[in-house]
């Protein structure tokens, strides 16, 4: 009898162990996120973690409509200068404190005023916030802002517990999402655990989510194929067929909203003293040296649609007339001669992963034929973000995962006080156009303003766009309910492992 009980106990432990293993979802990231504070963060992979960790005021659907999250509803005043949110009453932060109007006001004020906040330019039109009662947040604007709701559907609208403001929120975030922070080992893993008091906990089916940064595309895919990961983001184009052909895997691609580009350091510290910063003709020559079609064919295998502007084709602000085909190395060389150069030396700083290494090696080879001697400086992805912010670059990789409203793809990169304007491009006419376009509700008028901005950019070339970002996920076929979104985030509501 005792042996039978022992056997039953061991079987129970084994079953429990299997259940525990099934309750962990493992996600492979291309890069290691930066700081886990929504106000200060700037990486795409950080946003993937935030999607499970930090709820926002509003969210988006796969077809880019705004839907409630922490805010149950919202309304705009007739003059478009007041936005009123009604909050849900059953949301709490991971420390147990309520997500109420006072907490939302504190978060928005912090994002607007924190010295190193990267949300300042996103919330620049906010004049003040009121919390007349626990469920009501009133956002007063200095001027109309057609992009604000879009910004509040991302990091600007993510809430952390005000009690954690002075307790290392970037290292130990206290948010209000379906999963709470457990631990982080830099460059190794970020572990989240299910938050039992989450208002929609019943629709989240994993007890634990583990994010693992793996910059090497082959290693990341091999981990998926071996069953050590359940989802990976950014499957390399060269690996897409392998995922499709694997009977245990599913390829889940979606057209994205963002772009991959390179920014020129025009005025950010000592490294702005380079030939590209001094003469727009050198920047124009660099643009002409790069064949986006070749990048698409050789590296993207047809998935990296060439980009010449920050607006993806799905955006109303996209204007095809700003595109051109191929490259013109002879014209590039002529522009360098006009600027007084036989050849130009410069360095590209970029995030050290397989795909970007291939991209910039090809840019390096193309540049050499057009009169550029390019040195490549690969750095860890989090280090890239720090280098860009402090101006430790001549030309730097500048990828953006994209936003629903076009202002979110350009304003913080090109406006004089834009928080992601690492190259410090500043032009008074462009600044006014960007601000006016953000304030204008009529899409036709906004597009006309953005066309003028694109004309300035085509002339000045502070940013050279390379290609639009597709989001291609690989997942275990037994994973049910996973839907890719155009913003590239991994949302786990309704996702589960199929029962055998």
Beta strands, then each sheet from edge to edge (+ up, - down):
strand 1: 24-29
strand 2: 58-60
strand 3: 66-68
strand 4: 71-76
strand 5: 82-87
strand 6: 126-133
strand 7: 136-141
strand 8: 179-185
strand 9: 189-194
strand 10: 208-213
strand 11: 231-232
strand 12: 249-264
strand 13: 344-351
strand 14: 372-379
strand 15: 395-397
strand 16: 463-476
strand 17: 479-480
strand 18: 496-497
sheet 1: 8+ 9- 10+ 1+ 11+ 16- 12+ 15- 13- 14-
sheet 2: 2+ 3-
sheet 3: 4+ 5- 7+ 6-
sheet 4: 17+ 18-
end
